[in-house]
């Protein structure tokens, strides 16, 4: 009985030791699984940057350059459109047209660029550039560019027409650009450009 009891005791002890040695192996396996799971954090979407402001127009011979348009607001992972440049001005009391505002960026969609302001000469005022179209949310499609403002005319107190707004994007197609404002005449202001059509809902664009 004593001879059999000793091997049995050693066998039980050996099983217990084997069980203890198995525990760290299972724990290390769990750590590896967690590390693989953490790699999915690399897919987290980042927010897009704000759109840049447009540059100011220049003024010569006493003219005042138009202000640059404001950049569009950024959506999630989609930059806002860049504001349009301000119009040039030449001659006393002339004022260049303001640049159009950039379109807002939708989620994963860039906004459209704002249109440039119209030039002004000898007392006239250039037309304001159109607002860029809104980018589509979720599809990464850009809105249409705003139309350019119309120029003023020599010697007139009239202003150029405002550029048309760019069209909004669809989930599959970008928005169409807005029409340009017409130039002022000696007797009348310029006319506003047409609003750009929204992007086609189906292909082709």
C-alpha positions in Angstrom: 0.0 0.0 0.0 2.8 2.4 0.9 4.6 1.5 -2.3 1.5 2.4 -4.4 0.7 5.5 -2.5 3.9 7.3 -3.3 3.6 7.0 -7.1 0.0 8.2 -6.9 1.0 11.2 -4.8 3.7 12.1 -7.3 1.2 11.7 -10.2 -1.3 14.1 -8.6 1.5 16.6 -8.0 2.6 16.3 -11.6 -0.9 17.0 -12.8 -1.2 20.1 -10.6 2.1 21.4 -11.9 1.0 20.9 -15.5 -2.3 22.8 -14.8 -0.3 25.7 -13.3 2.0 25.9 -16.3 -1.0 25.9 -18.7 -2.5 29.1 -17.2 0.2 31.5 -18.4 -0.1 30.1 -21.9 -3.8 30.9 -22.0 -3.3 34.3 -20.6 -0.7 35.1 -23.3 -3.1 34.0 -26.0 -5.7 36.4 -24.6 -3.2 39.3 -24.8 -2.5 38.5 -28.5 -6.2 38.5 -29.3 -6.6 41.9 -27.6 -3.6 43.3 -29.5 -5.2 42.2 -32.8 -8.4 43.9 -31.8 -6.6 47.1 -31.0 -5.4 47.4 -34.6 -8.9 48.2 -35.6 -8.5 51.6 -33.9 -6.5 52.6 -37.0 -9.7 52.8 -38.9 -11.2 55.6 -36.8 -12.1 58.5 -39.1 -10.4 61.9 -38.6 -12.1 65.2 -38.9 -11.4 67.3 -42.0 -9.5 70.6 -41.9 -11.3 73.9 -42.3 -11.4 75.5 -45.7 -8.9 78.2 -46.4 -9.8 81.8 -46.8 -9.6 83.4 -50.2 -6.9 86.0 -50.9 -7.7 89.7 -51.0 -7.9 91.4 -54.4 -5.5 94.2 -55.2 -6.4 97.9 -55.7 -4.5 100.3 -57.9 -4.8 104.0 -58.6 -7.0 104.6 -55.5 -9.2 101.5 -56.1 -10.0 99.2 -53.2 -9.5 95.5 -53.7 -12.4 93.1 -53.0 -12.2 90.9 -49.9 -11.5 87.2 -50.3 -14.3 84.8 -49.7 -14.5 82.7 -46.5 -13.6 79.1 -46.7 -16.3 76.6 -46.2 -16.8 74.7 -42.9 -15.4 71.3 -42.7 -17.5 68.2 -42.3 -16.3 64.9 -40.8 -13.4 63.7 -42.9 -14.3 66.3 -45.6 -12.7 69.7 -46.1 -14.7 72.8 -46.7 -14.3 74.6 -50.1 -11.8 77.3 -50.5 -13.2 80.9 -50.6 -12.9 82.7 -53.9 -10.4 85.5 -54.5 -11.4 89.1 -54.2 -11.8 91.2 -57.4 -9.2 93.7 -58.5 -10.0 97.4 -58.5 -8.4 100.1 -60.7 -9.2 103.8 -60.5 -10.4 106.2 -57.9 -13.5 105.1 -55.9 -13.6 101.7 -57.6 -14.3 98.6 -55.4 -13.4 95.1 -56.5 -16.0 92.4 -56.0 -15.9 90.2 -52.9 -14.9 86.6 -53.4 -17.6 84.0 -53.0 -17.7 81.8 -49.9 -16.5 78.2 -50.2 -19.2 75.5 -49.9 -19.6 73.5 -46.7 -18.0 70.0 -46.7 -20.3 67.1 -46.0 -19.2 63.9 -44.2 -16.5 62.5 -46.5 -17.4 65.2 -49.1 -15.6 68.3 -50.1 -17.5 71.6 -50.5 -17.3 73.5 -53.8 -15.0 76.4 -54.3 -16.3 79.9 -54.0 -16.2 82.1 -57.2 -13.9 85.0 -57.7 -15.1 88.6 -57.3 -15.4 90.8 -60.4 -12.9 93.5 -61.3 -13.8 97.1 -61.0 -12.6 100.2 -62.9 -13.1 103.9 -62.5 -15.8 104.2 -59.9 -17.6 100.9 -60.5 -18.1 98.0 -58.1 -17.3 94.4 -59.1 -19.9 91.7 -58.6 -19.5 89.2 -55.7 -18.5 85.7 -56.5 -21.1 82.9 -56.0 -21.2 80.5 -53.1 -19.8 77.1 -53.7 -22.1 74.1 -53.6 -22.4 71.8 -50.6 -20.5 68.5 -50.7 -22.5 65.3 -50.4 -22.6 63.7 -47.0 -21.0 60.3 -46.8 -20.0 59.9 -50.4 -16.9 62.1 -50.9 -18.4 64.1 -53.8 -17.7 67.8 -54.2 -20.2 70.5 -54.6 -20.1 72.8 -57.7 -18.0 75.9 -57.9 -19.7 79.2 -57.5 -19.8 81.5 -60.5 -17.5 84.5 -60.8 -18.8 88.0 -60.2 -19.3 90.3 -63.2 -17.0 93.2 -63.8 -17.9 96.8 -63.5 -17.7 99.2 -66.4 -15.6 102.3 -67.1 -17.1 105.4 -65.6 -20.3 103.9 -64.3 -21.8 103.7 -60.8 -23.2 100.3 -61.5 -21.9 97.0 -60.2 -21.3 93.7 -61.8 -23.7 90.8 -61.4 -23.2 88.3 -58.6 -22.0 84.9 -59.5 -24.5 82.0 -59.2 -24.3 79.5 -56.4 -22.8 76.1 -57.2 -25.0 73.1 -57.2 -25.1 70.5 -54.4 -23.5 67.1 -54.9 -25.5 63.9 -55.2 -24.3 60.6 -53.8 -22.8 59.7 -57.2 -22.1 63.0 -59.1 -20.6 66.4 -58.2 -22.7 69.5 -58.3 -22.6 71.7 -61.4 -20.9 75.1 -61.3 -22.9 78.3 -60.9 -23.1 80.7 -63.8 -21.0 83.9 -63.9 -22.5 87.2 -63.2 -22.7 89.6 -66.2 -20.7 92.8 -66.4 -22.3 96.1 -65.6 -23.2 98.5 -68.4 -23.2 102.3 -68.4 -26.9 102.2 -67.5 -27.5 99.1 -65.4 -26.1 96.6 -63.0 -25.0 93.2 -64.2 -27.3 90.2 -63.8 -26.8 87.4 -61.4 -25.5 84.1 -62.7 -27.7 81.1 -62.8 -27.6 78.6 -59.9 -25.7 75.5 -60.7 -27.7 72.3 -61.1 -27.4 69.6 -58.4 -25.4 66.6 -59.4 -27.2 63.8 -61.3 -28.7 61.2 -59.1 -27.6 58.4 -61.5 -24.6 57.9 -63.8 -23.4 59.2 -66.1 -22.7 62.5 -64.5 
